[in-house]
Amino acid sequence: MTDPTPHATTAPHGPGAVPGLPGLPADARVALLADARAQHAEIVALRHALHRVPEIGLHLPQTQRLVLDALDGLDLEVTTGDGLTSVVAVLRGDLPGPAVLLRGDMDALPVTEDSGEPFTSEHPGVMHACGHDLHTAGLVGAARLLAARRDRLAGSVVLMFQPGEEGDHGARHMIDEGVLDAAGERVVAAYGLHVLSALVPGGVVTTRPGTMLAAADTVAVTVHGRGGHGSMPHLAADPVPVAAEIVLALQSMVTRQFDVFDPVVVTVGHITAGTTDNVIGSSALLEATVRTFSEAAHGVVPDRITRVCEGVAAAHGLTVTVDYRRGYPVTVNRAEEVDRASRLVTGMLGEHAWVDAAQPLPGAEDFSYVLQQVPGVYLGVGATPRGADPRTAAYNHSAQARFDDDALVTGPAVLAALALDRLAQG
């Protein structure tokens, strides 16, 4: 998850277990969970190996090799990416049916690890601070669970091992290279998850219908002035006060031009101007992140930000250059797939294991590109370390972030259950 923010809260309870889950009877759920527990030690060992060699971006050769080795022997149709070190593996069931997709992202972050884990990063300045090592190992675990049930698999499963989630649009690249049609036909559903090192207790699964994660854009605004001596600002055209007014005007824009129930977040995180205290520089630069939670707001916010910046500058006789850059779109869950997930989770793990997310997370995720084209659901899986308080534990992206390996029972079992259940639907 790109730039997650520990702000979401959750409702205290989700829907109860429903007997007779379609496509996955009770005995199958029990066996699936038992097998996930039986393979746990091997999947944890893979996760630790991945954690030691984190890689950034679209090219992850060591990670790719570990994944290929872990999939060896499962009788999969495996291909690797052309423009990125992705892995796509197609598992063919013995029974006819459609195809579904399961996704795990593989890349790390430019963070110097300070977690204290015995399997800490061996690559200086790089860390699996967002838990993608658990996603990758967990998808291997799901593949093994499904391969052992090939005779009951009514269709195909596309396993999407993706680089470049942390800002590099890896999912979009893989879509361009054909991942959604890797089984020979367009997948009918797609499922992904993200581990959370805080917010929810370990073992708890959470999501919501509709928007689950925000769209994340960036904007850079350059205010063009005229430099001069700090003691005589009237002889210059100072860009700094204009930049300051733009920061405040953007906050007023958010509160006065957008519905409070369809929020927009504009945070100016970087301002640069001048070289010393008594010099008026010729320009000022401010950079901001912009979060939106609907396609409607996402569509209009660039023009409104530009209008505010140009208007404030014009009022002072200055000009601006606004560079608005689109990031990831809104991550939207299909309601019926959320219902499927809640029924499966509560039926397999108990009612305590499901929590309805009361509001979206303002982080962003490039699985949104997949969900724009295919119905599906994106889940959060609690991986708060044992004994830690979810309200205060170090969150994803922190150098101190730690993740409970028990999520490598929950994650693989839930992903496999989703695939089995959806394929049984036909």
C-alpha positions in Angstrom: 0.0 0.0 0.0 1.5 3.3 -1.1 1.9 5.9 1.7 -0.6 4.4 4.1 -1.8 6.6 6.9 -2.9 5.2 10.3 -6.2 7.0 10.5 -9.0 4.5 9.7 -11.3 3.3 12.4 -13.4 0.2 12.4 -16.9 -0.8 13.5 -17.0 -3.3 16.4 -18.6 -6.1 14.6 -19.1 -7.7 11.1 -21.8 -10.0 9.8 -22.2 -13.4 11.4 -21.3 -16.7 10.0 -23.8 -18.0 7.4 -24.2 -21.8 7.2 -24.0 -23.5 3.9 -21.6 -21.2 2.2 -21.9 -21.5 -1.6 -19.1 -23.5 -3.1 -17.2 -24.1 0.1 -18.9 -26.4 2.6 -18.0 -26.5 6.2 -15.7 -29.5 6.0 -13.8 -27.9 3.2 -13.3 -24.8 5.2 -12.0 -26.8 8.1 -9.6 -28.7 5.9 -8.4 -25.5 4.2 -7.5 -23.9 7.5 -5.8 -27.0 8.8 -3.7 -27.2 5.7 -2.8 -23.5 6.0 -1.6 -24.2 9.5 0.3 -27.3 8.4 2.3 -25.4 5.8 2.8 -22.4 8.1 6.5 -23.0 9.0 7.5 -23.3 5.3 5.7 -20.1 4.4 7.2 -18.2 7.3 10.6 -19.4 6.3 10.0 -18.0 2.8 8.7 -14.7 4.3 11.9 -14.4 6.3 14.1 -15.1 3.3 12.2 -12.4 1.3 12.5 -9.9 4.2 16.3 -10.3 4.3 16.7 -9.3 0.6 14.2 -6.4 0.0 14.2 -4.7 -3.4 12.7 -1.5 -4.6 10.7 -0.7 -7.8 9.9 -2.7 -10.9 13.0 -4.8 -11.0 13.3 -7.3 -8.1 15.6 -10.1 -9.4 16.3 -11.8 -6.0 12.7 -11.6 -5.0 11.6 -13.1 -8.4 14.1 -15.9 -8.0 12.8 -16.8 -4.5 9.2 -16.8 -5.8 10.0 -19.0 -8.8 11.8 -21.5 -6.6 8.9 -21.6 -4.2 6.4 -22.3 -7.0 8.6 -25.0 -8.5 6.8 -28.4 -8.6 3.3 -27.1 -8.4 2.4 -27.8 -12.0 1.7 -24.2 -12.9 2.0 -22.3 -16.2 4.6 -19.7 -15.2 5.7 -16.6 -17.2 7.8 -13.6 -16.2 7.3 -10.0 -17.2 9.1 -8.2 -20.1 9.3 -4.7 -18.7 9.4 -5.7 -15.0 10.4 -8.7 -12.9 6.8 -9.9 -12.4 5.7 -13.5 -12.1 2.4 -14.8 -13.4 1.4 -18.4 -12.7 -1.8 -20.0 -13.9 -3.2 -22.9 -12.0 -5.6 -25.0 -14.0 -8.3 -26.8 -12.2 -9.5 -30.3 -13.2 -13.0 -29.0 -13.7 -14.2 -26.5 -16.3 -15.0 -23.0 -15.3 -13.9 -19.3 -15.4 -10.7 -17.8 -14.1 -10.1 -15.6 -11.0 -7.0 -13.6 -10.0 -5.1 -13.5 -6.7 -2.5 -10.8 -6.2 0.5 -10.3 -4.0 2.9 -7.3 -4.3 6.6 -7.9 -3.8 8.5 -4.6 -3.6 10.0 -2.9 -0.5 10.6 0.7 0.6 13.7 3.0 1.0 13.7 2.7 4.8 16.5 1.8 7.1 15.2 -1.1 9.2 15.0 -0.6 13.0 12.5 -3.4 13.8 14.9 -5.6 15.9 13.7 -8.7 14.0 16.4 -11.5 13.8 15.8 -11.7 10.0 16.4 -8.0 9.4 17.2 -6.6 6.0 20.6 -7.3 4.6 20.3 -4.4 2.1 21.2 -1.1 3.7 18.5 1.5 3.4 15.9 -0.9 2.1 13.2 -2.6 4.2 10.0 -4.5 3.8 8.3 -1.9 6.0 4.9 -2.4 4.4 4.6 -6.1 4.7 4.8 -7.0 1.1 7.1 -9.9 2.0 4.0 -11.4 3.8 1.9 -10.8 0.7 4.3 -12.6 -1.5 4.8 -15.5 0.8 1.1 -15.7 1.5 0.3 -15.9 -2.2 2.7 -18.8 -2.5 0.9 -20.4 0.4 -2.5 -19.9 -1.3 -1.1 -21.4 -4.5 0.0 -24.5 -2.6 -3.4 -24.8 -0.9 -5.2 -24.5 -4.3 -2.8 -26.9 -6.1 -3.7 -29.6 -3.5 -7.3 -29.1 -4.4 -6.9 -29.1 -8.2 -9.5 -31.9 -8.5 -12.1 -29.7 -6.9 -11.1 -26.5 -8.7 -13.8 -25.5 -11.3 -11.7 -23.2 -13.5 -8.3 -21.5 -13.3 -6.5 -19.2 -10.8 -4.1 -16.5 -12.0 -1.4 -15.8 -9.4 -0.2 -12.2 -9.9 3.2 -11.6 -8.2 3.7 -7.9 -8.7 6.7 -5.5 -8.4 6.4 -1.8 -8.2 3.4 -1.1 -6.0 5.1 1.6 -4.0 4.5 4.4 -6.5 5.7 2.6 -9.7 2.3 1.5 -11.1 3.4 -2.1 -11.2 -0.2 -3.4 -11.5 -0.9 -1.1 -14.5 2.3 -2.5 -16.2 1.2 -6.1 -15.6 -2.3 -5.3 -16.9 -0.7 -3.9 -20.1 1.3 -7.1 -20.4 -1.9 -9.2 -20.2 -2.1 -10.5 -16.6 -6.0 -10.2 -16.6 -6.1 -12.6 -19.6 -3.3 -14.9 -18.6 -5.6 -17.9 -18.4 -6.8 -17.4 -21.9 -9.9 -15.5 -20.9 -10.6 -12.4 -18.8 -10.7 -13.2 -15.1 -14.2 -12.8 -13.6 -13.0 -11.7 -10.2 -9.9 -10.5 -8.4 -8.8 -10.6 -4.8 -6.0 -9.0 -2.8 -5.1 -8.2 0.7 -2.8 -6.0 2.8 -1.4 -6.9 6.2 -1.6 -4.2 8.9 1.0 -3.9 11.6 -1.4 -1.8 13.7 -5.0 -0.5 13.7 -6.7 -3.9 14.1 -5.7 -7.0 16.2 -3.8 -9.8 14.7 -5.9 -12.3 12.8 -8.8 -9.9 12.2 -9.9 -9.3 8.6 -11.5 -6.0 7.6 -12.9 -4.2 4.6 -16.0 -2.4 3.4 -18.1 -2.1 0.2 -17.4 0.8 -2.1 -14.3 2.9 -1.5 -11.7 1.1 0.6 -8.6 3.3 -0.3 -8.2 6.8 -1.6 -6.8 8.0 -4.8 -3.4 9.6 -4.3 -2.1 12.4 -6.6 0.7 14.9 -6.2 0.9 18.6 -7.2 4.0 20.8 -7.5 3.3 24.6 -7.6 6.1 27.0 -8.6 5.4 30.6 -7.8 7.3 32.9 -10.1 8.5 36.2 -8.7 11.4 38.5 -8.9 14.4 38.4 -6.6 15.8 41.2 -4.5 17.2 42.4 -1.2 15.3 41.4 1.9 15.4 44.9 3.3 13.6 46.4 0.2 10.8 44.0 -0.8 9.0 46.7 -2.7 11.7 46.6 -5.3 11.2 42.8 -5.8 8.2 40.5 -6.3 8.4 38.2 -3.3 7.0 34.7 -4.1 7.1 33.6 -0.4 4.0 35.3 0.9 2.1 34.2 -2.2 3.2 30.6 -1.6 2.0 31.0 2.0 -1.4 32.3 0.9 -1.7 29.4 -1.5 -1.2 26.9 1.3 -4.0 28.5 3.3 -6.3 29.0 0.3 -6.0 25.3 -0.6 -7.3 24.4 2.8 -10.3 26.8 2.4 -10.9 25.3 -1.0 -11.2 21.8 0.5 -13.7 22.9 3.1 -15.8 25.2 0.9 -15.8 23.4 -2.5 -16.1 19.8 -1.6 -18.8 17.8 0.3 -17.7 17.0 3.8 -19.1 13.4 3.2 -16.9 13.1 0.1 -13.7 14.5 1.5 -10.6 15.8 -0.2 -7.3 16.0 1.7 -4.6 18.4 0.5 -1.4 18.3 2.5 1.5 20.6 1.6 4.5 18.7 2.8 7.4 20.6 1.2 8.1 24.2 0.6 11.4 25.6 -0.7 12.3 29.3 -1.4 15.4 31.5 -1.2 18.9 30.8 0.1 19.3 32.9 3.2 17.3 35.2 5.5 18.0 38.6 3.7 17.6 37.4 0.1 14.3 37.4 -1.7 14.4 34.5 -4.1 12.9 34.6 -7.6 10.7 31.6 -7.0 9.1 29.4 -4.4 8.1 25.8 -4.7 5.5 23.9 -2.8 4.6 20.2 -3.1 1.5 18.5 -1.8 -0.2 15.2 -1.7 -3.9 15.1 -2.7 -6.3 12.4 -1.5 -9.8 11.8 -2.9 -12.3 9.1 -2.1 -14.6 9.2 -5.2 -14.1 9.4 -8.9 -16.2 12.5 -8.9 -13.9 14.4 -6.6 -10.9 12.9 -8.3 -12.0 14.2 -11.6 -12.4 17.9 -10.7 -9.8 18.5 -8.0 -6.9 19.3 -10.5 -8.8 22.2 -12.1 -9.9 23.6 -8.8 -6.4 23.5 -7.3 -5.0 25.2 -10.4 -7.7 27.9 -10.3 -6.9 28.7 -6.6 -3.1 28.8 -7.2 -3.4 31.0 -10.3 -6.0 33.3 -8.7 -3.9 33.9 -5.5 -0.8 34.6 -7.6 -2.6 36.9 -9.9 -3.9 39.0 -7.0 -0.3 39.8 -6.2 0.8 40.3 -9.8 2.7 37.0 -10.0 2.3 33.8 -12.0 2.4 30.1 -11.1 3.2 26.9 -12.8 1.0 24.0 -11.6 2.2 20.5 -12.3 -0.6 18.1 -11.2 0.4 14.4 -11.5 -2.1 11.6 -11.3 -1.2 8.8 -8.9 -3.3 5.7 -8.1 -7.1 5.8 -8.6 -9.6 5.1 -5.9 -9.7 1.4 -4.7 -13.4 0.3 -4.9 -14.7 -3.0 -3.6 -17.7 -4.7 -5.2 -20.4 -5.1 -2.5 -21.2 -8.8 -3.4 -17.5 -9.7 -3.1 -17.3 -8.0 0.3 -20.3 -10.1 1.3 -18.5 -13.2 0.0 -15.4 -12.4 2.0 -17.3 -11.7 5.2 -19.2 -15.0 4.9 -16.1 -17.0 4.2 -14.0 -15.4 6.9 -16.6 -15.7 9.6 -17.4 -19.3 8.5 -13.8 -20.3 8.6 -12.3 -18.3 11.4 -15.3 -17.2 13.5 -17.3 -14.1 13.9 -14.6 -12.4 15.9 -12.3 -12.5 12.9 -14.3 -10.1 10.8 -14.6 -6.3 11.4 -16.5 -3.9 9.1 -14.3 -1.0 8.2 -16.3 2.1 9.2 -14.5 4.4 6.7 -11.9 4.1 3.9 -8.2 4.3 4.6 -6.6 7.4 3.1 -3.6 5.3 1.8 -3.6 4.3 -1.8 -3.0 1.1 -3.7 -2.4 0.2 -7.3 -4.6 -2.9 -7.1 -7.2 -0.2 -7.8 -6.2 -0.6 -11.5 -7.3 -4.2 -11.4 -10.6 -3.4 -9.6 -11.4 -0.8 -12.2 -11.7 -3.6 -14.8 -12.7 -6.6 -12.7 -15.1 -7.0 -9.8 -13.4 -8.0 -6.6 -12.4 -7.1 -3.1 -9.3 -5.8 -1.3 -9.0 -6.8 2.3 -7.0 -5.7 5.3 -5.5 -8.5 7.5 -4.5 -7.7 11.0 -0.8 -8.5 11.7 -0.3 -6.6 14.9 2.5 -8.4 16.8 1.4 -10.4 19.8 1.3 -8.4 23.0 1.3 -5.1 21.1 -1.6 -2.6 21.3 -3.1 -2.0 17.8 -3.7 1.6 18.7 0.0 2.3 19.4 2.0 -0.3 17.5 4.4 1.0 14.8 2.4 1.2 11.6 3.2 0.2 8.0 6.1 2.2 6.5 7.7 2.7 9.9 11.3 1.6 10.4 10.0 -0.1 13.5 7.1 -1.9 11.8 6.8 -5.6 12.8 4.3 -8.1 11.5 2.9 -11.2 13.2 3.7 -14.3 11.1 0.4 -15.8 12.1 -1.1 -13.6 9.3 0.5 -16.3 7.0 -2.2 -18.7 8.1 -5.1 -16.2 7.8 -4.0 -14.7 4.5 -3.4 -17.8 2.4 -6.5 -19.5 3.7 -8.7 -16.5 3.0 -7.3 -16.0 -0.5 -7.7 -19.7 -1.4 -11.2 -19.8 0.0 -12.2 -16.8 -2.1 -10.9 -18.4 -5.3 -12.6 -21.7 -4.5 -15.9 -20.1 -3.6 -16.0 -17.8 -6.7 -15.1 -20.6 -9.1 -17.7 -22.9 -7.7 -20.2 -20.1 -8.5 -19.4 -20.6 -12.2 
